[in-house]
Amino acid sequence: MIRITLLTLLIAYLSVYAWKDWFRGACWLVLLMSIFQHPDMPKAIGGVPGLNHWNFLFLNVVLSWLSNRRKQKLLWEMPRKINFLLFVYAFFIVLSVIRYLSDRSGVLEWYDVINASPPGVVSSINEYLINCFKWVMPSMIIFDGCRNRKQYNFALGSLALMFIFLAFQVVKAMKLGSLTLGGDALQHKALKIISDSVGFHRVNISMMMSGAFWLVFCLKELVSRKHYWLFVLPSCFMIFLAMAMTGGRTGYGTWALLGFVYCLFKWRKYIILVPLIYVAVVAFAPSSVERLSFGFTPDENMQTQETNFEEDGVNLYEVTSGRNLAWPLVWDSIIEAPYFGYGRDAMVNIGLTLKMRQLYGESDSFPHPHNSYLQWIQDNGFIAAFPVFLLYLLFLKYSWSLFRDKSNPLYVVTGGASFALIGAFLIASIGSQTFYPREGAVGMWVGIALLLRVYVERNKKREGKKSLLLDE
């Protein structure tokens, strides 16, 4: 009760303060994402759906931004092609929801089979439409307001602290002893405890931590040697522990792949630490190694369906967690409607989830493809896939361009941080995630906002114009 009271007072203060400084209000929204998914946080005030502390602050920040940016004579400086692609992205999200609402007979049938109440029209609009834009809005506000070095530092610091606070909660909830469990036991413990104690699914935390580690590590290019030892390294260690405790194999692989890229192209001296890190992980976190190799040995703990996918010691069912059953069916459905897809929630709405339940049992009735690329194409078709995938490729291109630019440490940090967050998301999208913005992607979108701001400011400098952000 005391925590909720203190939180209410903080939100009340920040909501008033947001009318004075909407930029910092948006940064606080990002930082508070580290606690507002916690199960103890109130989801509604006075029984009003959607009226909670975070949304109340969000509303004040957005209204303050809309009313004050004109008074401050701010120009919207987003690159023109990014503007266009973001508009197309938003258009297809809206269109997918309209198509879903026009015919959701398959969804109603599915909920009838599982004997549950289907989501209503209002809740569907709230979840599938309003929330998609809500999770991106803070990043757009931060992009618009980040005009000097002080604002940049505040935004980047808020982003880093959000991930660090999340990591601390995971480590606190899971306990260090979790790392000595078997791989299967670690997975099941993380599935329950992280969701119950932190509020995010373990797979989302794994993805977030794999990128956050390198974001925080990139800060070493800006901070003093003292802060490197007292802040950067301890924070990286905390994030690494949190990632290890999720049991997320994709997160492990993503972290290693990003590290290889950074060491190969920027910090080659750290390559010599690879053997030491491997030995330390094997010695102190054997469960992580067991999870990473799960499905590649013939003797596994989990029972699989009566399907023979084992070949040369590789069990595809275990390696893909059953996704090898779903993906062929999803691809066949895509071929039948390749251009525009079926609309939002296609997996359930066209009956594939029900079909999988009938073929493989209740445990393998996937409600979505567990692959962001397949999900987006199935819902919206290849015509919608091209501009959206191009948008993310441009983000990667811009971030890599900044990371490789040694003329200013700000470029290296911004490029490296955004590349880590975007890369982690795109790699994790092979087996989970979604291109419909969700709460787990807030950090990535803030990284994108800082990327675009610094990219715009660098172009100003190259054109001989002044940049308050880079000239300070």
N, C-alpha and C positions, 0 to 999 in steps of 0.2 A: 504493500500500500504506500509506503514511504517513497519507494522508487517511482511509482506512478505519479505521485504528487510532485516530486522534484522534476520529473519529466514534463509534467503539465506546465509547471512554472517556467521551465526552460523554453518550451515551445511558445508559450505566451510572450516571453521576452523576445525571442527570435522573430516571431510574427510581427511584432511592432518594429523591431530593428530592421526587418526586411524592407520596410517602406523608406528607410534612410539609405540602406545599402543592399539592393537586391542581389548583387553579385555574391556577396558573402553569405547571404541567405541561401542562395543556390548551392554554395559549397557546403554549408551546414546540412542541407538535404542529403548530399552525397555521404558525408561523414555519418549521419544518423542512420543510413542504410545498414550499418554494421549491427544495429540493435533492433530495428523496427520489424525485422522478420522473426524476431524471437517470439516463441509461443506465448510468453507472459504479457507481451505488449497488447493493449486493447485494440481490437479490429474495428470497433464501432463505438461511438460516443452517443449515449442516450438511445441506443438501439437503432440509430440511423445508419444504414449500410454505406460504407465508403467514407463516413465521417470519423476519421481517426487523427491522431496527433500529426503524423507525417503528412497526410493529405491536407490538413488545415494549414500547416506551414507552407506546403507546396502551393496552395491556392493564393496565399498572401504574396509569396515570391513572384508568381506569374503575373498577378495583377499589378504589383509594384513595377515589375519589369516593363509591362505593356504601357503603363501610364507615365513612367519616368524616362524611358530611353529616348523618346522624342524630345523631351525637355533638355536632355543632355546632348542632343544633336548627334546621336550615334548612327553611323551608317552600317547597314548589313553588308559585311565584307566577305561572305562565303564565296569561294570560287564558283563561277557560273555553272560549270558542268556538274559540280557536286550538288549545287542547288537543284538542278534539273533531275539528277538521279535520285536525290532524296524525295523530291516531289513524286516521281514515278513509283518509288518504293512505297510511299504513303498511299498512293492511289490504289495499288494492288492489294494492300492490306485492307483498305476500306471495301474494295470490290469483293474480296474473298469473304468478308463478313456478310455483305449484302446477299451474295449467292448462298451462303450457309443459311441465312434466315429465310430465304425464299423457298428452300426445300431441305429440311432436316429430318426427313422421314426415317432415314437410316439410323440417326442418332436416337430418335425416340424408340425405335425397335430395339436397339442395343440396351438402352436403359430398362426397357420392359423385360428383356431376357435376364438381366442381372438383378431385377427386382429393386430398382433404385429410382429416385425421382430425377427426371432430366432437368438440366439447367433451363431456367425461364428465358424469355427474350431479353428482359432487362439485364439479367446477370450475364448473359452471353455478350451483349453489347458492351457491358462494363469490362468484362474480362478480355474479350477478343479485340475490342476497338479502343476504348478509352484508355485502358491500362497500357496498351502498346505505345501510345503517344506520350502517356504520362512518364514512363520510365526513360524516355529520350529527352524530354523537355529540359531537365536540369543541365544537360550537356550543351544544348543549344543556347541557353541563357549564359552559361559559363563562357562559351565561345564569343558571344556578343559582348560580354562585359570585361573579358580579360585583355586589358589594353596596356598595362604596365607591369614591370617586374614584380612589384609587391603583390599584385593580384595573381600573377602567374604562380608565385611561390605559395600563396595561400591555397590556390586550387590544387596544385600538385601535392602539397602537404596534406590536404584534406583527403585526397584520393589515396595516398599511401597509408595514412592512418586508418582509413576505412578497412583496408585489407589487413593491416596489422591487428586491429581490434577483432576482426573476424577470426584470424589465426589464433589469437589468444583464447577466444571462447572455445574453439575446437580443441585446443590442447588441454584446456581446463576441464572440458567435459569428458574427453576420451581417456585422459590420464596417460602417462608415459608407459605404463605397463602394457598398453594396447599393442605396442610395437613388437612385443614378444609373442603375441598370439599367432596362431596359424592364419594363413591367408584367408581361408573361408570364414573363420571366426571373426577376423578383423572386418571383413566386408559386412557381415551381418550386424556386428556391434555398431559400426559407423552408420549403417543405414537407419538404425533406430535412434541412437544417441544424438547424432549431429542434427537430424531433423527435429528432434524433441527439444534439444538444448540451444541450438543456434537458429533454426528456422529455415535454413537452406538444405536442399538435398545434398547428400555427400558427393554426388557426381558434379553438381554445380560448384561446390566448394573446391573440389579437386581441380577443375578447370580454372577457377579464379586464382587459386594459390600458385598454379604452375606459371601463370603469367605475372602475378604479383611479385613473386620472388625476383624476377629479372627487372621488374619496374623499380623495386627498392634498390636492387644492386646497381642499377644505372645512376642512382642518386650520388654515387661516389664521385662522379665527374663534377658535381657542383659543390659538395660539402668539403670541409677541412678534414685533415687526417684524423683529428680528434673525434669529430662526429662520425667519421667512417668506422672507427673502432667501437664507439659508444652507442651508435644508433643503427647504422646500416647493417653491419655484420650480425648483431644480436637480432635485429628484425628479420633478416634473411633466414637465420637459424629457426626462429619461431615459425615463420611461414613454411619452411621446409618440413618441420615437424608436423604442422597441421596438414600439409599435403600428404605426407606419408601415412597419417592416421585415417585418411579418407578411404584407403584401399582402392583408389581409382587408378586403374592401370593406364588409362589414356592420359591422365594427369602426369603420371611418372614419365611416360614416354615423351609427352610434350615438353616437360621441364628439361629433360635430357637433350632433346632435339634443339630447343631454343638455346640452351647452353652451348651446344656444339657450334651453332651458327655464330653466336656472339664471340666465342673464343677463337674461332677460325678467322673471323674478319676484323676483330677489334682487340680482344684481350688474350693474345696467344700464350702469354706467360702462365695463365691459369690452367692450361691443358695438362701441365705436370701434376695438378691436384686430382685429376680424374681417378687414377688408381687408389689414392688415399680415400677419396669419397666412396668409392666402391667397397673397399675393405671396411670402412666405418659403417656403411649401410648394412652390409652382410652381418657384421658383428652385433650392431645395436638395434637394427630394425629388420630382422629376418622375415617378418610377415610381409614387408613390402616386396622383397625379392620373390617370395612365394606367390604373391598376388600377380606380379608381373609375368611370371612364367606359367600362370594358371592356364591349363588347356594344352600345354605343349609337352606334357608327360602323360604316359598312358594310365597312370594310377591317380585318379582324382577322387575327392571326397564326395562331390555332388553327383547325384544320379541324373542321367540325361533321359530324354525321351527315347522311345524305341526306334532310333534312327542311327544308321551306321555312317558317321562322318569321320571316323578315325582312319588316318592314313599316315604312316611313318611317325607315329607318336603324337600327331597333331589332331586334337578334337575341335573341329570347327564350331560345334555347338557351344562348348565351354569358352573357347577363345572369343567368340562374338556374343556370348550371353544370349544365345538363341536368335540373334538378329539374322543369321543365315537362313532361318525359316521364313522371316518376314520380307526380306529385301527382294527376293524373286517375285513374290506376289505383288509387291508395291511397283516394281518395274513393269510388270505385265499391265497393271492398271494405268501406268503412265503412258505406255505405248497406245492404249485405247483412246486416250484424250491428251495428246502431246502438246497442243498449242495453249490451251487455257485451263487445263486441269478440271477439278471438280468443286472448287471452293474450300473454305476453311473446314478443318476437321474431316478431311476427305477419307482418311483411313477408317474411321468409324462410320461415316455417312454413306459410303458406298458398300459397306458390309464386309470389308476385309477383316476387321477385328472379330466379327462374329464368325467368319469363315475359319480364322485361325483357332478360335476357341473350339469349333467343331472338329478341326483336323488334329490339333496338338494338345488340347486341354486348356483348362482355365489359366494355368500359369504362363502360357505362351500366347495369350490373346492380347497382342500389342495394341494400345489405343492410338499410337502414332508410330511412324517408321523407325524411330530411334536413329535417325539420320537427317540432319537439317536440310541437306541438299535434296534428298529424295522427297522429304516432306514439302518443301517449297514448290518443287516441280509438280508433285502430285496435286497440291492444292491450287496452284496458279499457272502451271504450264511452263514450257520453255520460253515463251514470249516474255513472261514476267521474270524468269530466271536470269536472262541475259543482262538486263540493266542492274539488277540487284547484285549479282555476282561480280559484275564489272565495278560496281561501287566499292565493294570490299577489296578488290584487287587494286583499285586506285588508292585506297587507304594504306594498303601494304606498300605500294610504290612510294607514296609520299613519306611514310615513316622510315623506309629504308634509305631514301634520299637524304633525309635529315640525319639519320644515324651515321651515315658515311661522311657527312660534312664536318670536317675537323676545325672549321674556322671559328666556331663558337661552341663552348661546352653545352649551351642550352639546346643546340640542335641535336647533339649526341643523346642527351638525357630524354628529350621529348620524343625523338625518333625511336630510341631503344625501348622506352616505356610503352609507347603506343604499339610498336611492332610486337612486343611481348603479349600484350593484352589481345590484340586482334589475331595474332598467330595462334595463341592458345585457344581462342574461340573457334577459329576455322578448323583447327586440327580436331578439337573435341567434337565439332559438328559432324564428324564422320560417324560417331556412335551415339550422339545425344544432342542436347541443345536445340535451338530453334531460331530461325531468322525473324520470327515475330518477337520484337523486343520484350524481354521479361526482366524481373527484378535482378536476376543474376548478371545481366548485361549492363547495368548502370555504370559500373566502373569502366568497362570497355568504352562506352559511349563518351564518358568524360575524358578518357585518354584520347579518343578521336577528336574531341573538341579542342583540346590543347594542341594536338597535332596540327589541325587545320589553322588554328590561330598563329602558331609559330611559322607554319608554311607560308601563310599570307604575309606575315611580317618580314620574313626572309625575302620574299619577292619585292616588297617595298624597298628594302635595302639595296637590292640589286638594281632597282630602277632609280636609285639615287634619292629616294624619299626618306623622311624621318620615321623612326619607329621608337615609340616610347618604351616598348617592351625590350628591344634589343640594344638601345642606346644608353640605357641606365647602367 
